[in-house]
Amino acid sequence: MESTTNPATKSTVQLQSEALFPLAWREGVYQAIYRRRDIRRFRPDPIPPAILARLLDAAHHAPSVGFMQPWTFLVISEQQTRLRVQDLFERERLAASHFFDEPEKSQYLSLKLAGILDAPLNLCVTCDPMRAGPTVLGRNSIPETDLYSTCCAIENFWLAARAEGLGVGWVSILKLPQLRAILGIPPHVIPVAYLCVGYPEAFSEQPELEQVGWRARLPLASVIAYERWGQTEHPAWIPLHTLLASPSTTIQTSGSITPLLAVAARIQPLDTHAMQAARTRQANLTKPQGSLGLLEEVSIQLAGITRKPCPRFSNKAVIILAADHGVATEGVSAYPQAVTAQMVQNFLAGRAAINVLARQAGARVVVADVGVCSDLPTHPQLLRKKIGYGTRSMTQGAAMSQQDALTAIMVGIEIVQNEVQRGLDLLAIGEMGIGNTTAASAIVAALTGRPVTEVTGRGTGIDEAGWKRKVACIEQALQLNRPNAADPLDVVAKVGGYEIAGLVGVILGAASSQVPVIIDGFIASTAALIVTELCPQVRSYLIASHSSVEIGHQVVLERMELRPLLNLNLRLGEGTGAVLAMHLLDNAVTLLSDMATFEEAGVAKQVAIS
Ligand SMILES: Cc1cc2nc3c(=O)[nH]c(=O)nc-3n(C[C@H](O)[C@H](O)[C@H](O)COP(=O)(O)O)c2cc1C
């Protein structure tokens, strides 16, 4: 039995979840980073002393070479001092303007580049190279590391200030000897930063210099090289190139793509040792080699995913995400939108098909509202993760913003990570959302370039006229929104749904925790397609449960090169096919571990004839 106290015996999943911050902490760190700005316009309100103390303490917790802590935080409030610094700044600002030609010169002079007098407080952060004596551990080769350490303290201060709602503006247009003289700083001490601190008039989305057209942020991919300086071509093992190259760069600066990248980066290739062990055992079991067909293949895959030569599943769940679709009001479904909410209640009451099948398979049912268009009554089993009250109809514009798509993905990651913390070892995914075959067909058409008629089915069972309407709606939506096939996030935002985007996160989160993901029918598989387009490594974590009646499903499975285990003419969704496949996976791994080998059974093995 595994010990929970001895780190040497902790499972990878345990170690990972302990190392991770809870989602809210993590998001907070990223938010402070993305929402920090250089501030030059301040309100006069004073800074509460307790907050200032926290900020200085955060700065003081920065890393420093040899732990030398070379910084001093010189807190300046006196008006007289600030007037002298302002005067120094003005002279330098004018002097620097001569380095620019028109029209930059005039633009430079029109910029507000400091808030020395407006801010209630100024702070000079200095570096004392002698702080730890002449010999500092680690500084010998690069003497400037004491300055670098001081910059780390400044950044800590800047980020903590942002989290407290305070702005910081760095003023570097100052001559150091004069600044030293004004502040009485000894000659050997370096004034690294002169900061203006206070409550800002506003935190803008973009850097001010970007807003006024001075300079734009470089694309992330343009500042990354692989293995050698200047080598920008990504190696095959990097799953991130699509994300880095994606035109969603605008979101990268405004919010949450980085946590998503962090999750994607944790997805490992399957464990080849465990797979080899499983393969060898399969070859020695008392049966002709390969005679258990797909069950053999899947058992080897499951060994690779779980990193166990003989995996077993004792903690199964089906995660069902529910959401509504604006397009449902355009007559593309045989059922009214209200059915989504009603079915969620049915899941919670334990009376739907998925509940029956999940009980049979020994899987718990996890239900989340990620975008149902009405308020559902509270229920202890309902995860309330609503991102919006249904999407906008894709025929009127983008179904959701890219930020909402990212939020839905992060919600999916959070939901599955909670389940992983509860011990989840086998996952089925399902969905509920009237109108979502329309969204899935639109996504598949956009990503594969196939004609809409080839990927659009009858969903819940619409008639010929309804099908034609559905095809027309999708064609109109694709025409209007022009989703970018090279950018799966753009596609899911423009013509997808909250539950589909959420499932993208569920799949990513499960794969990053080495949990096998059994995908259900057309909609769940479409979410999987988005994931594999973003991050191809995820494919090896997927098991296709069944082949749906929906014609687009075949296209999706072929594109992912996945072979379904079952073909039962299912078209219900909810995760029903995926949960049915759990029995087969249990059978596959039990055969692997419990069948006798030829040696154990004393049965002669057929000698291969070459
Ligand atoms: C070392 C350093 C010195 C800076 N000096 C000045 C300055 O003298 N005046 C100014 O307006 N901004 C200054 N800035 C702010 C940058 O212009 C600003 O950080 C950049 O435009 C990015 O904007 P953001 O901080 O809002 O993301 C400085 C920033 C750094 C890191």
The ligand as a Gaussian input file, in Angstrom:
#p B3LYP/6-31G(d) Opt

LIG

0 1
 C       14.167000      49.510000     -16.494000
 C       12.959000      50.266000     -16.913000
 C       12.999000      51.641000     -17.035000
 C       11.864000      52.363000     -17.441000
 N       11.896000      53.737000     -17.515000
 C       10.787000      54.421000     -17.846000
 C       10.741000      55.838000     -17.847000
 O       11.697000      56.508000     -17.533000
 N        9.610000      56.465000     -18.188000
 C        8.514000      55.785000     -18.548000
 O        7.497000      56.373000     -18.866000
 N        8.494000      54.421000     -18.529000
 C        9.606000      53.738000     -18.181000
 N        9.584000      52.385000     -18.127000
 C        8.323000      51.688000     -18.417000
 C        8.317000      51.059000     -19.787000
 O        8.170000      52.018000     -20.778000
 C        7.135000      50.082000     -19.781000
 O        7.415000      49.086000     -18.820000
 C        6.907000      49.426000     -21.092000
 O        6.403000      50.325000     -21.990000
 C        5.931000      48.287000     -20.974000
 O        4.706000      48.740000     -20.428000
 P        4.062000      48.075000     -19.166000
 O        5.052000      48.145000     -18.044000
 O        2.823000      48.878000     -18.883000
 O        3.774000      46.648000     -19.533000
 C       10.689000      51.667000     -17.718000
 C       10.635000      50.277000     -17.589000
 C       11.755000      49.590000     -17.175000
 C       11.664000      48.092000     -17.005000

